[in-house]
Amino acid sequence: MPGRVQGKVAVITGGASGIGRATGFLFGEHGAIVVIADIDKEAAIETAKEINSLGALAIGVGLDVTKESDIKDVFESAAKEFGTISILVNSAGLNPRLPSLAGKTSEEIWDKVIDVNLKGTYLACKNVVDIMAKGGGGSIINLSSIMGMVGYNSVMSNGLSPYNPSKAGVLLLTKNLAVALAPKNIRVNCLNPGFVETPFTETLTSDAELYDNLVKLHPIGRFARPEEIAYCALFLASDESSFVTGAPLLVDGGYTAQ
Ligand SMILES: NC(=O)c1ccc[n+]([C@@H]2O[C@H](COP(=O)([O-])OP(=O)(O)OC[C@H]3O[C@@H](n4cnc5c(N)ncnc54)[C@H](O)[C@@H]3O)[C@@H](O)[C@H]2O)c1
């Protein structure tokens, strides 16, 4: 039986960890040719090797989503090698709690988070359009968040976090693009996960009291597993979602239903 994204070429930014990584494995399992693109080049290559060892075709490449030249290089090489790009998953993302942002001032953190999460998504979308259109169309899946729809719980922020504004920006970028690109047969949707067990949330899950409080905010009573987000990406990437565009898909264990 053919896979749900059989023969499609998928580029996944931030594909070396967490949600992007789980999506790479699932897309590979369902017949896609997978390009794992991440600022951590070694981890991208290693992830692709692991996907290959399961019998799927994957390559790993280094790419910084804030650098348009990196994006152009990766997208042009992928289109040259595999014919087109039919799926783009924008999973590269940062969050103010990451150790890589430690020691920076609030304004530097603001700029960095907006740069990677919002501008990085914009640059990747912008540079995939012509390739996808030339190939007959495609599906773009952006990683927004429930934090792009509601504010942080007061334990999480003093109100000045750039994370929610970056993710709200991704949601509206998604809607704008969906409208503009529909005539080119390119669908654009976003995923809005609740908290997910990935390296991204390690600083939360390692604090027992905070973790417990955050778990309680999800009526399902736990954080998501990365695979649970990847299955939603698979639906949006496949032709099963052929009439879905401009949609934020909530995957939040009921967090925002309350
Ligand atoms: N984990 C969660 O709870 C959660 C919830 C909602 C939304 N999200 C979003 O989902 C996406 C993936 O999150 P995750 O939990 O898998 O995180 P993660 O930290 O496990 O993975 C993110 C990946 O992005 C890469 N990356 C960071 N900056 C980059 C850059 N400039 N260029 C290219 N790659 C870069 C990292 O190297 C890493 O491999 C993020 O956009 C995040 O905001 C996560």
The ligand as an SDF file (V2000), in Angstrom:
LIG
                    3D

 44 48  0  0  0  0  0  0  0  0999 V2000
    7.5990   21.7970   22.3590 N   0  0  0  0  0  0  0  0  0  0  0  0
    6.4980   22.5200   22.5550 C   0  0  0  0  0  0  0  0  0  0  0  0
    5.8870   22.4970   23.6430 O   0  0  0  0  0  0  0  0  0  0  0  0
    5.9220   23.3520   21.4380 C   0  0  0  0  0  0  0  0  0  0  0  0
    4.5920   23.7670   21.5470 C   0  0  0  0  0  0  0  0  0  0  0  0
    4.0430   24.5490   20.5180 C   0  0  0  0  0  0  0  0  0  0  0  0
    4.8140   24.9090   19.4340 C   0  0  0  0  0  0  0  0  0  0  0  0
    6.1070   24.4980   19.3710 N   0  0  0  0  0  0  0  0  0  0  0  0
    6.8860   24.9260   18.2010 C   0  0  0  0  0  0  0  0  0  0  0  0
    7.2410   23.7890   17.4520 O   0  0  0  0  0  0  0  0  0  0  0  0
    8.5070   24.0110   16.8280 C   0  0  0  0  0  0  0  0  0  0  0  0
    9.4280   22.8610   17.1610 C   0  0  0  0  0  0  0  0  0  0  0  0
    9.5750   22.7930   18.5630 O   0  0  0  0  0  0  0  0  0  0  0  0
   10.2960   21.5600   19.2710 P   0  0  0  0  0  0  0  0  0  0  0  0
    9.6280   21.3640   20.5480 O   0  0  0  0  0  0  0  0  0  0  0  0
   10.4370   20.4510   18.3080 O   0  0  0  0  0  0  0  0  0  0  0  0
   11.7350   22.2460   19.5560 O   0  0  0  0  0  0  0  0  0  0  0  0
   13.2010   21.6170   19.5550 P   0  0  0  0  0  0  0  0  0  0  0  0
   14.0290   22.5720   20.3190 O   0  0  0  0  0  0  0  0  0  0  0  0
   13.1690   20.1930   19.9660 O   0  0  0  0  0  0  0  0  0  0  0  0
   13.6020   21.6790   17.9950 O   0  0  0  0  0  0  0  0  0  0  0  0
   13.7870   22.9060   17.3400 C   0  0  0  0  0  0  0  0  0  0  0  0
   14.8620   22.7240   16.2890 C   0  0  0  0  0  0  0  0  0  0  0  0
   15.0170   23.9800   15.6120 O   0  0  0  0  0  0  0  0  0  0  0  0
   16.3840   24.1610   15.3570 C   0  0  0  0  0  0  0  0  0  0  0  0
   16.6810   25.5760   15.1500 N   0  0  0  0  0  0  0  0  0  0  0  0
   16.7270   26.5620   16.0820 C   0  0  0  0  0  0  0  0  0  0  0  0
   17.0830   27.7240   15.5090 N   0  0  0  0  0  0  0  0  0  0  0  0
   17.2390   27.4790   14.1930 C   0  0  0  0  0  0  0  0  0  0  0  0
   17.5900   28.2760   13.0870 C   0  0  0  0  0  0  0  0  0  0  0  0
   17.8880   29.5880   13.2180 N   0  0  0  0  0  0  0  0  0  0  0  0
   17.6470   27.6940   11.8620 N   0  0  0  0  0  0  0  0  0  0  0  0
   17.3790   26.3880   11.7070 C   0  0  0  0  0  0  0  0  0  0  0  0
   17.0650   25.5660   12.7360 N   0  0  0  0  0  0  0  0  0  0  0  0
   16.9850   26.1130   13.9590 C   0  0  0  0  0  0  0  0  0  0  0  0
   17.0900   23.5860   16.5820 C   0  0  0  0  0  0  0  0  0  0  0  0
   18.4450   23.2840   16.3100 O   0  0  0  0  0  0  0  0  0  0  0  0
   16.2210   22.3500   16.8540 C   0  0  0  0  0  0  0  0  0  0  0  0
   16.7420   21.2140   16.1820 O   0  0  0  0  0  0  0  0  0  0  0  0
    9.0010   25.3660   17.3230 C   0  0  0  0  0  0  0  0  0  0  0  0
    8.7000   26.3280   16.3440 O   0  0  0  0  0  0  0  0  0  0  0  0
    8.1850   25.6130   18.5730 C   0  0  0  0  0  0  0  0  0  0  0  0
    7.9930   26.9810   18.8020 O   0  0  0  0  0  0  0  0  0  0  0  0
    6.6790   23.7140   20.3390 C   0  0  0  0  0  0  0  0  0  0  0  0
  1  2  1  0
  2  3  2  0
  2  4  1  0
  4  5  1  0
  4 44  2  0
  5  6  2  0
  6  7  1  0
  7  8  2  0
  8  9  1  0
  8 44  1  0
  9 10  1  0
  9 42  1  0
 10 11  1  0
 11 12  1  0
 11 40  1  0
 12 13  1  0
 13 14  1  0
 14 15  2  0
 14 16  1  0
 14 17  1  0
 17 18  1  0
 18 19  2  0
 18 20  1  0
 18 21  1  0
 21 22  1  0
 22 23  1  0
 23 24  1  0
 23 38  1  0
 24 25  1  0
 25 26  1  0
 25 36  1  0
 26 27  1  0
 26 35  1  0
 27 28  2  0
 28 29  1  0
 29 30  1  0
 29 35  2  0
 30 31  1  0
 30 32  2  0
 32 33  1  0
 33 34  2  0
 34 35  1  0
 36 37  1  0
 36 38  1  0
 38 39  1  0
 40 41  1  0
 40 42  1  0
 42 43  1  0
M  CHG  2   8   1  16  -1
M  END
$$$$
